[in-house]
């Protein structure tokens, strides 16, 4: 880099100059577009603030309605769990397994005969 009186100067080639010019042009188009559509988005926000349940035009989320939906879903889940707990506590549950083939038990050890396993009764 050439230096002049304590300053650094940067030499830019043609490709870099072209890229920088394109970036400046795109940013200019973006700024003009945002400036031109600015007030329309503000009026949409004002409409949503006045009527948060404006159908498909809803811009601002309704936090109260979201929380109410969550609480209703939790209560429905709790009711279902309570029904399952009541069914299990009543002892009326019967489990049937179909189509499950268990392997045959291993033969008893030679010379000892069949072993007998006893378990204490369940309380």
C-alpha positions in Angstrom: 0.0 0.0 0.0 1.4 3.4 -0.9 1.7 5.8 1.9 1.5 9.6 1.8 2.2 11.8 4.7 1.1 9.2 7.3 -2.0 8.1 5.5 -2.7 4.7 4.0 -4.3 4.7 0.6 -6.1 1.7 -0.8 -6.1 0.8 -4.5 -9.4 -0.8 -5.6 -9.6 -2.8 -8.8 -12.5 -2.8 -11.2 -14.3 -5.9 -9.9 -14.4 -4.6 -6.3 -15.6 -1.2 -7.5 -18.4 -2.9 -9.5 -19.4 -5.0 -6.5 -19.5 -1.9 -4.2 -21.5 0.0 -6.8 -24.1 -2.9 -7.0 -24.4 -3.0 -3.2 -25.0 0.7 -3.0 -27.6 0.5 -5.7 -29.5 -2.3 -4.0 -29.4 -0.6 -0.6 -30.8 2.5 -2.2 -33.7 0.6 -3.8 -34.3 -1.1 -0.4 -34.4 2.2 1.5 -36.7 3.8 -1.1 -39.0 0.8 -0.9 -39.2 0.9 2.9 -39.8 4.6 2.9 -42.6 4.3 0.3 -44.5 1.6 2.3 -43.8 2.8 5.8 -47.2 4.4 6.6 -49.3 1.4 5.3 -47.7 -0.9 7.9 -48.4 1.6 10.7 -52.1 1.7 9.8 -52.2 -2.1 9.8 -50.8 -2.2 13.3 -53.3 0.4 14.4 -56.1 -1.7 13.0 -54.8 -4.8 14.8 -54.4 -2.9 18.1 -58.0 -1.6 17.9 -59.4 -5.1 16.9 -57.0 -7.9 17.7 -59.4 -10.5 16.4 -59.8 -9.1 12.9 -59.6 -12.5 11.2 -56.8 -13.0 8.8 -55.7 -9.4 9.2 -54.4 -10.1 12.7 -51.0 -8.6 13.1 -50.5 -8.5 16.8 -50.8 -11.8 18.7 -53.5 -12.0 21.4 -51.6 -13.3 24.4 -54.7 -13.7 26.6 -56.5 -15.9 24.1 -53.3 -18.0 23.7 -53.0 -18.5 27.4 -56.7 -19.4 27.6 -56.2 -22.1 24.9 -53.2 -23.5 26.7 -55.0 -23.7 30.0 -58.0 -25.5 28.4 -55.7 -28.0 26.8 -54.0 -28.6 30.1 -57.3 -29.1 31.9 -58.5 -31.6 29.2 -55.3 -33.6 29.6 -55.6 -33.6 33.3 -59.2 -34.9 33.0 -58.0 -37.7 30.8 -55.2 -38.6 33.2 -57.7 -38.6 36.1 -60.0 -41.1 34.1 -57.0 -43.4 33.5 -56.0 -43.2 37.2 -59.6 -44.0 38.3 -59.7 -47.0 35.9 -56.4 -48.3 37.2 -57.4 -47.8 40.9 -60.7 -49.6 40.3 -58.9 -52.8 39.3 -61.1 -53.3 36.2 -58.2 -53.3 33.8 -57.5 -56.5 31.9 -54.6 -56.9 29.6 -54.6 -59.5 26.8 -51.6 -60.1 24.7 -52.3 -61.7 21.3 -49.8 -62.9 18.7 -46.9 -63.0 21.0 -44.9 -66.3 20.9 -42.7 -66.9 23.9 -39.7 -69.2 23.5 -40.1 -72.5 25.3 -38.6 -72.7 28.8 -35.1 -74.2 29.0 -35.0 -77.9 30.0 -34.2 -78.6 33.7 -30.6 -79.2 34.7 -29.5 -82.8 34.4 -30.0 -84.8 37.5 -31.9 -82.1 39.5 -35.4 -82.5 38.2 -37.7 -79.6 37.7 -37.1 -76.6 39.9 -40.0 -74.9 41.6 -40.1 -71.2 42.3 -42.5 -69.8 44.8 -43.3 -66.1 45.3 -45.0 -64.6 48.3 -48.5 -63.4 47.6 -49.0 -59.8 46.6 -50.6 -57.5 49.1 
